[in-house]
Amino acid sequence: MNLKDHESNNLHSKIKKSKWTRREWLQQAAMAAVLLPQDYQGGWGGFGGRGRGRFRTRRTVDPSQIPAYKYRILPVGRFPALQKEYNAARNNSQLGSAKLYRDQIVSLNCQAPADFPNAKSIVVVAAYSKTMYSNFMLDGNSHRVLIPFQYYNDDLNAEKLKAIVQKEVIKTPGRRIVDISSNVPLKLLAARSGLGQYARNSLIFVDGMGSYNMLYAFVTDHPFAEDHWTNPQILEECNHCHACERTCPTRCISRWNYSVNIDKCLTLYNENPGDFPNFIYGSMHHALMGCMKCKEPCPANEGIAELSGKLEDVSEEETRKILKGAPDDALLKSLQRKLRQFKAAASKDQFPILKRNLSVLIRA
């Protein structure tokens, strides 16, 4: 028996022993993904898993061929079913008990705004976005720092998408549109509308843009004829690949049951103030906030993960002020412009998060 056959038999043996059906795997993926914040990523180091081709040249992608956005439609009558599914996921104790995380999801719900009783439809949108880098200058050296797309204000933001929905999706002037993106479990809407598919790492993958997407949801009084309601799907590549699970530094991505231990999530801790828990080492950090490593080796992101842009440089004087934790109004204003509304530079209250995260990256 060759090594490949041995691995295959071993895999089937473990699956049989665990008695997990594909439906149960999907249920676990759904329960994790509907709750994970949009900016949850995972990951660190490593060469990836099966399905990538360790020594194979990765394909390239023409950026002009990546769709700027995609959308799907659901009637607001689907909200009760979505709420029931969300409640089941939220009440599942296997998803984690960290107060930091529970506090983030407590206000999410599946319903139209109270002041919009005549809402008819939900427009679920995925907008492509790429990672950025910024150079932080210190002691004559340039420190190239990764800033994931969830943490800077992209050109295709909520306001612009709202206008696009009116002009290119609804096409009927005068319709009311309300952005509910911050109030609903976006991954659940994306999966149930067929806009995207769950992956092993509980992210949503959208055809043509991989997991490099920002999700939005709008309700409108326009009555669409379409109803894209569907059963959630798992990304096909995940059936034979463990790249994300292998690259996660805290091992919060499960190998066998498509679930994520959110209590160990790196992003959960570097988004919030306070000391890092002792299981998170300095070498695990690689972004100013969040984590991107489980995206990079993913076969479904091949060619897309390599695309990036550049933000303005942060001067030596500004970097020193950050590391000293001494922000003034001029520094905050400059960082907000250069880092495009990076939230840890929005106020003096949030600034300790920026100081802590940048200090770890520069030491590393």
Salt bridges, closest charged atoms under 4 A:
GLU7 OE1 - ARG50 NH1 3.76
GLU85 OE1 - ARG192 NE 2.94
ASP103 OD2 - LYS99 NZ 2.70
ASP115 OD2 - ARG176 NH2 3.66
ASP139 OD1 - ARG320 NH2 2.37
ASP155 OD1 - ARG340 NH1 3.95
ASP207 OD2 - LYS70 NZ 3.82
ASP227 OD2 - ARG78 NH2 2.88
GLU245 OE1 - HIS242 ND1 3.59
GLU245 OE1 - ARG255 NH1 2.79
GLU296 OE1 - LYS293 NZ 3.55
GLU302 OE2 - ARG56 NH1 2.96
GLU306 OE2 - ARG58 NE 2.47
GLU312 OE1 - ARG337 NH2 3.31
ASP313 OD1 - LYS310 NZ 2.73
GLU316 OE2 - ARG320 NH2 3.16
GLU317 OE2 - LYS321 NZ 3.93
GLU318 OE1 - LYS338 NZ 2.82
ASP328 OD2 - LYS321 NZ 2.80
